[in-house]
Amino acid sequence: MRYRFDFEALAEYWPDFLMGALTTLEMTAVATVLGLLIGILCAVGRRSPRAWLSRLCGGYVETVRNTPYLIQVFFLYFGLASAGLRLPVLTAAILTLVVNVGAYTGEIVRAGMDTIPPGQVEAAEALGLTRAQIYRDIILRPALERVYPALTSQFVLMMLASSVTSQISAEELTAVANNITSITFRSFETYLVVAVLYLLLALLLKLAFHALAQILFPRRRRLGTAL
């Protein structure tokens, strides 16, 4: 195979690559915060003694986990537009990420909550803590600490999955690469550069989550336990 590499053809598009990477990070940041919030609420809802609430949260989780992500993107963008609700492209892309990662996060957080020994909750009740205090200090905080590695992996996967939103022309990194390829016809070089950029973004996210863990979980830091 003879192929002449030409990365110089991409030189003038570095601002576009960086803007696409920045958009990807922005989408990931918003979806991480909102998805975590939805996931926590969903985990609490699934453990609720109210059967209708538990089933509602369970239905949401199973629907999202058992349908292709691309179909979710198309449904929220093209499907809602057909029904008269047209969302801006970036809003639809972020909303899809939030809905998707919220379901997966909910299951991870719920698994963490299930590891809390019932004796700890009973002891907190005996001490007179309110239900909100028990959930915040006895259940939720230790649960998040235990499942933090799984949560951060899920958020990194979500960042990588954001490339699917290029199918509705969200101007994130993959969409930028598609545009540049259509202009330069240097597919090999373009997607190689994009792959390296995604790898750097993933490493950057892992570093940021690790630094955040040092602040959020000082007990694990003192014990020297890996996060």
C-alpha positions in Angstrom: 0.0 0.0 0.0 1.4 3.4 -1.0 -0.1 6.4 0.7 1.4 9.8 0.9 0.6 11.5 4.2 -0.3 15.1 4.1 -1.0 16.6 7.5 -0.1 20.1 6.2 -3.5 20.1 4.5 -5.1 20.2 8.0 -2.9 23.0 9.4 -5.4 25.8 8.6 -8.2 23.9 10.3 -6.7 23.7 13.7 -9.0 26.4 15.0 -11.9 24.3 13.9 -10.6 21.2 15.6 -10.1 23.1 18.8 -13.6 24.6 18.6 -15.0 21.2 18.1 -13.1 19.8 21.1 -14.3 22.7 23.2 -17.9 22.1 22.2 -17.5 18.4 23.1 -16.2 19.4 26.5 -19.0 21.9 27.1 -21.6 19.3 26.1 -20.0 16.8 28.4 -19.8 19.2 31.4 -23.5 20.1 31.2 -24.6 16.5 30.6 -22.4 15.3 33.5 -24.0 17.7 36.1 -27.6 17.3 34.9 -27.2 13.5 34.3 -25.8 13.0 37.8 -28.7 14.9 39.3 -31.2 12.9 37.3 -29.4 9.7 38.2 -29.5 10.4 41.9 -33.2 11.3 41.8 -33.9 8.2 39.7 -32.0 6.0 42.2 -33.9 7.4 45.1 -37.2 6.9 43.2 -36.4 3.3 42.4 -35.9 2.6 46.1 -39.1 4.5 47.0 -41.8 2.5 48.8 -44.3 4.1 46.4 -44.8 1.5 43.8 -45.8 3.9 41.0 -42.7 6.0 41.5 -40.4 3.0 41.5 -42.0 1.6 38.4 -41.8 5.0 36.7 -38.1 5.3 37.3 -37.6 1.7 36.4 -39.4 2.2 33.1 -37.3 5.2 32.3 -34.1 3.3 33.0 -35.1 0.2 31.0 -36.3 2.3 28.0 -33.1 4.2 27.7 -30.8 1.2 28.3 -32.6 -1.0 25.8 -32.8 1.4 22.8 -29.9 2.5 20.6 -28.4 5.9 21.4 -28.7 7.0 17.8 -32.4 6.3 17.9 -32.7 8.4 21.0 -30.9 11.3 19.2 -33.2 11.0 16.2 -36.3 10.8 18.3 -35.5 13.9 20.4 -34.5 15.9 17.3 -36.5 14.7 14.3 -39.3 13.0 16.2 -40.2 16.0 18.4 -39.8 18.3 15.4 -42.4 16.3 13.5 -44.7 16.7 16.5 -44.3 20.4 16.5 -41.5 20.9 19.1 -38.3 21.9 17.2 -35.3 22.1 19.5 -32.0 23.8 18.5 -29.4 21.3 17.4 -27.1 21.8 20.4 -30.0 21.7 22.8 -31.3 18.4 21.4 -27.8 16.9 21.5 -27.2 17.9 25.1 -30.7 16.8 26.1 -30.1 13.4 24.6 -26.8 13.0 26.5 -28.6 14.0 29.8 -31.4 11.6 29.3 -29.1 8.8 28.3 -26.4 9.2 31.0 -29.1 9.9 33.7 -30.5 6.4 33.2 -27.1 4.7 33.5 -26.0 6.9 36.4 -29.2 6.0 38.2 -28.4 2.3 38.1 -24.8 2.9 39.3 -25.9 5.1 42.2 -28.7 2.7 43.1 -26.1 -0.1 43.2 -24.0 2.0 45.6 -27.0 2.7 47.8 -27.7 -1.0 48.1 -24.3 -1.6 49.6 -25.1 0.5 52.6 -25.7 -1.9 55.5 -29.3 -1.5 56.9 -27.8 -1.4 60.4 -26.3 2.0 59.6 -29.7 3.4 58.6 -31.3 1.9 61.7 -28.6 3.5 63.9 -29.2 6.9 62.3 -32.9 6.6 62.9 -32.2 5.7 66.5 -30.1 8.9 66.8 -33.1 10.9 65.6 -31.7 12.0 62.2 -34.4 13.1 59.7 -35.1 11.2 56.6 -33.3 13.8 54.5 -30.2 13.7 56.7 -30.1 9.9 56.6 -30.3 9.9 52.8 -27.7 12.7 52.5 -25.1 11.6 55.1 -25.7 7.9 55.7 -26.7 6.6 52.3 -26.0 8.9 49.4 -22.5 10.3 50.3 -20.9 6.9 51.1 -22.7 5.4 48.1 -21.2 8.0 45.7 -17.8 7.4 47.2 -18.0 3.7 46.5 -19.2 4.0 42.9 -17.2 7.0 42.0 -14.8 5.1 39.6 -17.8 3.6 37.8 -19.5 7.0 37.6 -16.4 8.7 36.1 -16.0 5.8 33.6 -19.6 6.3 32.5 -19.1 10.1 32.1 -16.0 9.5 29.9 -18.0 7.0 27.8 -20.7 9.6 27.4 -18.1 12.1 26.1 -17.0 9.6 23.5 -20.7 8.8 22.6 -21.3 12.5 22.0 -19.8 11.9 18.6 -23.1 10.3 17.6 -24.8 13.7 17.8 -22.8 14.7 14.7 -25.6 12.8 12.9 -27.9 15.8 13.6 -25.1 18.3 12.7 -24.2 19.2 16.3 -20.9 21.0 15.8 -18.8 18.8 18.1 -15.5 17.2 17.3 -16.7 14.5 14.9 -18.9 16.8 13.0 -16.0 19.2 12.5 -13.9 16.3 11.3 -16.6 15.3 8.8 -16.7 18.9 7.4 -12.9 19.1 7.1 -12.8 15.7 5.3 -15.4 16.8 2.8 -13.2 19.8 2.0 -9.7 18.3 2.1 -10.4 14.7 1.2 -7.8 13.7 3.7 -9.9 11.2 5.7 -7.0 9.2 7.1 -5.1 12.2 8.5 -8.3 13.9 9.7 -9.7 11.0 11.7 -6.3 10.1 13.0 -6.1 13.6 14.4 -9.6 13.4 15.8 -8.8 10.0 17.5 -5.8 11.6 19.2 -7.9 14.5 20.3 -10.6 12.2 21.8 -7.9 10.3 23.6 -6.5 13.6 25.0 -10.0 14.7 26.1 -10.6 11.3 27.8 -7.3 11.6 29.7 -8.1 15.2 30.6 -11.5 14.2 32.0 -10.0 11.4 34.0 -7.5 13.8 35.5 -10.2 16.3 36.3 -12.4 13.6 38.0 -9.4 12.4 40.0 -8.7 15.9 41.2 -12.3 16.4 42.1 -12.3 13.2 44.1 -9.4 14.5 46.1 -11.6 17.3 47.2 -14.9 15.4 47.6 -13.6 12.4 49.4 -10.9 13.4 51.9 -11.3 10.2 53.9 -10.3 8.1 50.9 -7.4 10.4 50.3 -6.1 10.0 53.9 -6.5 6.3 53.7 -4.6 6.2 50.4 -7.4 4.3 48.7 -7.5 4.5 44.9 -10.4 6.5 43.4 
